[in-house]
Amino acid sequence: MFKNKKFMMILSLLIAIILWFYVMNEIDPVITKKYRAVPVHYVNEEELEHRGLCVAKASKDIAVDISLKGKRSQLMGYKAQNLQANVDLSGLNIGEHLMFIELEIKDAARRGVELVDYPSVVVKIIEVRK
């Protein structure tokens, strides 16, 4: 029985698959997953408008890549549309500002999930033309 080469190959493959399922489902390893083109949402844009300022058109429709680290079982459920990259505009004045992203995960518990890199965007604030 153990002298048959095909049998040994099939048995080895079967054992490898069983071990892989065990590791992925029971041990639940920590992984890093990259989400591409997450749209940037501006928070407190109304505050700028009250002061006669706005975000320049070039800064409007931008997206960032976000890398998250966490348990495989948690991250596999996330999709780019579950993530929201927020930029807080409160207190900004005219000019270009390097702003860091604040991540919001919709429809999911964020416990144990961390942002690997902190992406930033350049936001240009201009005066509203009258």
C-alpha positions in Angstrom: 0.0 0.0 0.0 2.8 2.5 0.9 4.9 1.5 -2.1 2.3 2.8 -4.6 3.6 6.3 -5.7 0.2 7.6 -6.8 -1.4 6.6 -3.5 1.3 8.4 -1.5 0.9 11.6 -3.6 -2.8 11.6 -3.1 -2.5 10.9 0.6 0.1 13.7 1.0 -2.2 16.1 -0.9 -5.2 15.2 1.3 -3.2 15.6 4.5 -1.9 19.0 3.3 -5.5 20.2 2.5 -6.8 19.1 5.8 -3.9 20.9 7.6 -4.5 24.0 5.6 -8.2 24.1 6.5 -7.3 23.5 10.1 -4.9 26.5 10.2 -7.2 28.8 8.3 -10.3 28.0 10.4 -9.1 27.1 13.8 -5.9 29.1 14.3 -7.2 32.1 12.4 -3.9 33.7 11.5 -3.3 37.5 11.5 -3.0 38.8 7.9 -2.6 42.1 6.2 -5.1 42.9 3.4 -5.0 45.9 1.0 -8.1 47.6 -0.2 -7.7 49.7 -3.3 -9.5 52.9 -4.3 -11.4 53.7 -1.1 -13.2 57.0 -1.7 -12.2 59.9 0.5 -15.2 61.6 2.4 -14.8 65.1 3.7 -16.2 65.8 7.2 -17.2 69.3 8.3 -17.3 70.7 4.8 -20.2 72.9 6.0 -17.9 74.8 8.4 -15.8 75.8 5.4 -18.8 77.0 3.5 -19.9 79.2 6.4 -16.5 80.9 6.2 -16.7 81.4 2.5 -14.3 78.6 1.7 -14.5 75.3 -0.2 -12.5 72.3 -1.3 -10.9 72.8 -4.7 -12.3 70.6 -7.5 -8.9 68.8 -7.9 -9.2 67.6 -4.3 -12.8 66.4 -4.6 -13.0 63.0 -6.2 -9.9 61.2 -4.8 -9.4 57.7 -3.4 -6.7 56.0 -1.3 -5.4 52.5 -0.8 -5.8 51.3 2.7 -4.0 48.3 4.4 -5.6 46.6 7.4 -4.1 44.0 9.7 -6.2 41.6 11.7 -7.6 38.1 12.0 -8.2 36.5 8.7 -11.8 35.7 9.6 -12.5 39.4 10.2 -10.7 40.8 7.2 -12.2 38.4 4.7 -15.7 39.9 5.4 -14.6 43.4 4.6 -14.9 45.0 1.1 -13.7 48.4 -0.1 -17.3 49.6 0.1 -17.4 48.8 3.8 -14.6 51.2 4.4 -14.8 55.0 4.5 -11.7 57.2 4.5 -12.6 60.4 6.3 -10.8 63.8 6.3 -11.8 66.3 8.9 -11.8 69.8 7.4 -12.6 71.7 10.5 -10.3 74.6 11.2 -8.6 74.6 7.8 -7.8 77.9 6.0 -6.9 78.8 2.4 -4.0 76.8 1.0 -2.8 73.2 0.7 -2.9 70.9 3.7 -1.5 67.4 4.2 -4.3 65.6 5.9 -4.2 62.0 7.4 -7.1 59.7 6.8 -9.4 58.6 9.7 -10.8 55.2 8.9 -14.4 54.2 9.5 -15.5 50.6 9.0 -19.3 50.4 8.2 -21.4 47.4 9.2 -18.6 45.7 11.2 -16.9 45.5 14.5 -13.4 47.0 14.3 -12.1 45.3 17.4 -8.7 43.7 16.7 -8.3 45.4 13.2 -5.7 48.0 12.8 -4.7 50.4 10.1 -1.2 49.4 8.9 -0.2 52.5 7.1 -1.8 55.9 7.6 -2.5 57.3 4.2 -2.6 61.0 3.7 -4.0 63.3 1.0 -3.3 66.9 0.0 -6.4 69.0 0.3 -6.5 72.4 -1.3 -8.9 74.9 0.3 -9.9 77.9 -1.8 -12.1 80.9 -1.4 -15.6 80.7 -2.9 -15.8 83.1 -5.9 -18.7 85.5 -5.7 
